[in-house]
Amino acid sequence: MVTPPISGRVRPAQRLTLTDDVYESMKTLIMEHAIPPGERVSIDGLARTLEVSPTPVREALARLESDGLVRKRAMSGYTTTPLLTRAEFDELFEMRLLLEPAAARRAAVHADAEQRRRVKEEAAATVGVEAGDGYRRHAAFTALDAKFHDLIAETSGSGLLRESIIRLHSHLHLHRLYFPSAGTGDTAGEHRRIAAAIAKGDADGAAEAMHHHLTSARDRHLPGFNTTR
């Protein structure tokens, strides 16, 4: 495997925050396709690229496997996961439409006052799309979007429901495929509508708002199949 170039993508890992820095650097390389989908990951090659020992690279790979961005196979090491196919994309949203409106409905019923405040606070938080190119340009927005959905799953009060939603890793998979930067304002408004229904204890309204948000997000991501295929 050719060692991926880092110019304009990642900086050499900083020693004071070595584990996290290596993880973020490797995630950027995967999200930006500098390590292409389905490619074998060279631990030694990445260690040389990031100017670290192989140990933090292995630690980062374990985290990236948990994120669903790499796969480990016996006797062959790690490979990056392929991009979503159209069928997998449709299945992902089918699952989200089953799980997340149910989580929003439960959150509206079961949330206490502090949880309702947190949901509204997260919905009101805004992170703009940064200048530049690639994954770093929208990483903060991706993280904020995921945090809001994870919080609703947590607030639902169902551990199994929360685990099922988080394990989909939908935000990383979707934004690795395509990032619809023109829709960030729509996403923020949809989050606020979901939060408002949860804050009022409106179970039907929360489920409906989440369903609308997910179907809108699905439409916003569909152009990814025109730009990446």
N, C-alpha and C positions, 0 to 999 in steps of 0.2 A: 504493500500500500504506500502511496506517495503521501508524505507528511503534509497536511493541509497548511496553506499559507495563513499567517495571522495578521498581515498588514491590513489595517482598516477594520479588522473584526474584533480581535481581542488583544489585550496587553499581557506581557509576561506576568505570571502570578506573583502577588505580593506576599512576602514571607509572614507578615503579622497575621494575616487572615488566610492562611494557605489553603485549608480544606475548602472553605466556602468559595474562595477565589478560583481555584481550579474547577470546582463544580460549575460556577457561573460561566467561566471561559469555555468549558466543554459544551455546556448547554447552548451557548451562543453559536459555536461551530456547527452543532447539529441543527439548531433552528434555522440557521442561514444556509444550510446545505453545503457548507464547506467540507463537512464529512457527509457525503451524499446518502440519501435514504437507501437502506439495504446494504450499506458498505461495512466491511469488517473494520473494527476499531483496533488500531495498533497502540497498545499501552506504551511501549518503548518510544514509538514515534511521537505520541502526544507528550510524553515526559520531556523529550528533547525540545519540542515546539514551545512548551510552556516553561521550560527551564526549571523543572522540578524532578524529584525522584519518582519512580513508578508508584510508590505507596499512595500518595494523595490522588493519583489518577485512578487507581483501583477503588479507592473510597468514593470518588466521584461517580465512577461507573455503577457502583451499587446504588447510589441515590438516583442516578438517571434510569436505572432499571426499574426502580420503584415508581418513577415518573412515567414509565411507559415509553421512554425515548430510545432505550437500547434493550436488546435481548441477549441473554447468555445461553449458549448452547454447549453441551458437554463436548470436550475435546476440540472445540473450534473457537472458543472465546466469545467476545462480544461483537454484535453487529447492530447498527442503527436500525430502528424499526422503519418499515416502508411507510410512505404516505398513505393516507386513507384513500381507498378506492371509492367510487361513487356509491357502490352498494354498502360499504362500511360507513360512509358518511350518512346515508339514509338510516341505517341501523342505529348509529349513534344518536341521531335526533329522535328516533322512535323510542329509544331507552330514556332519553332526557325528558321527553314528553310524558312518559309514564311516571317517572320518578320525581321530577322537580316541581310540577304543579301540586303533587301530593305533599311534598315537603313544605311548599308555601302555604297550603291549606292547613297543615298541622301547626306550622309556625304561628299563623293567625289565631289559632285556638289555644295553643299551649304556652306561648311566649309570656314571660313576666315583663314587668315595666322596664327593667334594665335591658333585657334582650330587645324589646321593641325600640328602645332608644338607640341601641347599637346598630340595629338594622337601618334605621333612618339615617344615622350618622354615616354609615358606609355608603348608602345610596347617594348621599349628598357629596361625598368625596369625589374630587375630579383630578384626573391626571391627564395632561395633554399629550398628544403624540409629539415626541421630541424631534428635533432636527436631525438630519443625517439619513443614513440608509440602513437597511437590514433589521435584524431582530431587536437590537438595542433601541431602535427608534420607537418601538411600541411595547417594549418589555414591561414598563411600569403600568401601562393600561391593561395588558394581559393579566398581570398579577392582581390588579385592583378588581377586575372583572371576576376572576376566580375567587378572590377573597369574599366578595359579596355573595356569590352562589354557595360557597362553603359555609358561610355564616347562617344562611337560611336553612341549609341542611342540618347544621348543628342545632339551630333554634327549633327545628321540628320536634326534637325530643326523642327521635328514633335513631338509635345508634346504627342499626342495620341499614336504614334508609340513607343516613349520612355516609356510611362507609361505601355503599353502592354508588352514590353520586361522585364521591371523591375519586374512587378507583377508575372511573371512566377517563380521567385526565383529559376531559374534552377540550379545555382551553388550549393546552399545549398542542394537541393534535390538530385542532382547527387552525390555530394561528401559525403553525408550521406549514400548513397547506396554503393558507392565504390570509392576509390581514386586511379587512375592509376599513381602512382608515376614515373613509368618508362617513361611516356609520357610527362613529364614537359618540356623537351627540345624541343620536337615537337611542343608543344603549343606555346612556345616563338617564334619559327621560323615562325609559322603560323600567329601569331599576327604581326610580323614585315612585312610580305608580305601584310597583309591587310592595315597596316599603310602606307606602301610605295605607294600603289595604291591610297589611299585617299590623301596623300600628293601631288601626281602628278595630282590629279583631274581626275583619270581614273575610271569612274563610273562602267563600265563593269568589269574591273579588280578587283575593290574592292568587287563587288557583288560575283564574281567568287571565289576570295580568301576567303571570308567569308563562302561561300557554302562549299568549300573544308575543311575549318577548322572545321565546324560543323559536316560534315559527318565523318571526321577523329575522332573527339571527341566522336561521337556516337559509333564508333567501339572500341575506347579505353575503354569505360564504359561498353560495353556488358559483359565482364567477371564478372561483379558484380552479374549477375543472376546465375552464377555458384557458387560464393563464399558465397552468402547470402541466397540462396533459399534451 
